Amino acid sequence: MENEKIKATLYRLCDDFVNRRFQTIQSTINEIQLSLTSETKSSAGDKHETGRAMLQLEREKAGQQLAEVEKTKEILSKVNPSKTSKIIGLGSVVYTSKANYFIAISAGELQINTQKFYAISPNTPIGLLLMGKTVGDTIIFRNEGFEIELVF
């Protein structure tokens, strides 16, 4: 598969990952909201208030997760899948002697045909080591050295 298609596919897989997370969190928020509105005052007033407080806390937590996903979406939107560079930066696909990386967002392991890639944020420990490097450079991560073989 040619480089442009690989990068476009990795970008799409990351976008799908973010959208799935967004949908899951949105669904959770809707369920909490439904629970809050359907919760009726019972004769055990304290129990009712405790239940509402727990739901409010869950809604806050889901709101924070939603904000994180929106931040991740914003970072991904800065990646231009058709742009290539010899120097590793946001949006780079990096082949090393150890593993292959897509520098964008932390989305875990992605597979294209038989090739495995790790979608990582530039702010992760490995991402920070890779940023600004180019083909032929060697980096040491967790006491293990590996060479950068291809960047696009």
Buried (B, 14 or more C-beta within 10 A) or exposed (E): EEEEEBBEBBBEBBBEBBEEBBEEBEEBBEBBEEBBEEEEEEEEEEEBEEBBEEBEEBBEBBEEBBEEBEEBBEBBEEBEBEEBEEEBBBBBBBBBEBBBBBBBBBBEEBEBEEEEBBBBBBEBEBBBBBBEBEBEBEBEBEEEEBEBEEBB
